[in-house]
Each structure stands twice: as C-alpha cells, then as structure tokens.
Amino acid sequence: MVTRDEARTAKSTLRERLGRVEGVCGVGLAQRGDTHDWVLQVNVQNVSARKDVPPDVDGVPVRVHVVGAVEAL
C-alpha cells in the first residue's frame, strides 16, 4: 500500500522525468482500491507517448490514461 505522501514525493520525481516528453498532458495522483492506497496517473495524448512512462517510481505504481489532445477552453 502506498500513502498519499509517498505518492506526492514520487509525483515530483516523475514530473521532472516527463517534463519534456512529447504527448504527456499531465501527472497526478489517483486512489487505487481502498482510500489509503495511491498511484501516480499520467495522462497522454496518444498510445505512442506511453513508451516513455515508467511502470513505477520509487515503488509507487504508475498508470497511464490515453486522453487525446487537451486544449484550453
């Protein structure tokens, strides 16, 4: 089980790693299972952007969602 604080720390590391990766739209936290288990969530524009996302960061699992192009309203 991963605490929210552990996930927040790993999020900073992951954002730094993916900051210049084309196709990454956002990095955030998400609950997995019960309310005390957290994962990192990476939103990407397309499937090809997934290749640069690691499966975990510092023991925190990473899940990827393909969301398409993101535009400001």
Secondary structure, DSSP 4 states (H G I P E B T S, - for coil): ---HHHHHHHHHHHHHHHTT-TTEEEEEEEE-SSTT-EEEEEEESSGGGGGGS-SEETTEEEEEEE-------
